[in-house]
């Protein structure tokens, strides 16, 4: 299991998450991604849906998706 903190990328983390899944996560391995859901002081859950859609489009398995704290979200992915 590997963990990646993408909070520093704010709402621009999708390309990096995709790149990490392509290059750093082995088939069958579980990865945890941490990202922000607050933009300009407001919760924006579009990032949650967009990241779930990205995982689905890749054919990987979304194992879990949950709020980490007041501003952050985590998703747990198993690479196929």
VMD Tcl script that draws the C-alpha trace (Angstrom):
set ca {
  {0.00 0.00 0.00}
  {1.30 3.42 -0.95}
  {0.04 6.88 0.03}
  {0.24 10.05 -2.06}
  {-0.47 13.52 -0.73}
  {-1.78 15.66 -3.59}
  {-3.12 18.51 -1.44}
  {-0.39 20.90 -2.61}
  {-1.83 20.67 -6.15}
  {-5.21 21.99 -4.96}
  {-7.85 21.29 -7.66}
  {-5.20 20.42 -10.28}
  {-4.32 16.94 -9.01}
  {-5.99 14.69 -11.62}
  {-3.07 14.49 -14.06}
  {-0.65 13.72 -11.24}
  {-2.92 11.02 -9.79}
  {-3.20 9.43 -13.24}
  {0.57 9.64 -13.73}
  {1.23 8.02 -10.34}
  {-1.17 5.19 -11.10}
  {0.48 4.64 -14.48}
  {4.09 4.79 -13.32}
  {4.36 4.19 -9.57}
  {1.56 1.83 -8.55}
  {1.92 -1.84 -9.42}
  {-0.94 -3.96 -10.70}
  {-2.96 -5.24 -7.75}
  {-1.43 -2.70 -5.37}
  {-3.57 -0.36 -3.28}
  {-2.91 3.38 -3.32}
  {-4.32 6.08 -1.07}
  {-4.68 9.57 -2.51}
  {-5.23 12.63 -0.35}
  {-6.57 15.82 -1.97}
  {-8.43 19.02 -1.09}
  {-12.18 19.49 -1.42}
  {-12.18 23.12 -0.33}
  {-11.57 25.82 -2.90}
  {-11.78 29.54 -2.12}
  {-13.12 28.72 1.33}
  {-16.05 26.62 0.07}
  {-16.46 22.85 -0.13}
  {-16.41 21.66 -3.71}
  {-17.22 17.98 -4.04}
  {-16.80 18.05 -7.82}
  {-13.23 16.84 -7.22}
  {-14.58 13.72 -5.48}
  {-16.83 12.78 -8.39}
  {-14.20 13.66 -10.99}
  {-11.58 11.50 -9.26}
  {-14.04 8.58 -9.00}
  {-14.83 8.97 -12.70}
  {-11.11 8.96 -13.51}
  {-10.57 5.73 -11.58}
  {-13.56 4.09 -13.27}
  {-12.41 5.19 -16.74}
  {-9.00 3.64 -16.10}
  {-10.60 0.32 -15.16}
  {-9.16 0.47 -11.64}
  {-11.20 -0.27 -8.52}
  {-12.31 2.47 -6.13}
  {-12.27 0.79 -2.72}
  {-13.15 3.73 -0.51}
  {-13.83 7.45 -0.65}
  {-14.17 9.49 2.52}
  {-13.76 12.89 4.08}
  {-10.44 13.04 5.93}
  {-11.00 16.29 7.83}
  {-12.68 19.64 7.19}
  {-10.84 20.37 3.93}
  {-9.37 17.09 2.67}
  {-10.64 13.89 1.07}
  {-9.07 10.47 0.61}
  {-9.72 7.82 -1.99}
  {-8.40 4.28 -1.86}
  {-7.73 2.63 -5.22}
  {-6.67 -0.84 -6.29}
  {-4.86 -0.79 -9.60}
  {-6.05 -3.51 -11.99}
}
mol new
graphics top color blue
foreach p $ca { graphics top sphere $p radius 0.5 }
foreach p [lrange $ca 0 end-1] q [lrange $ca 1 end] { graphics top cylinder $p $q radius 0.2 }
display resetview
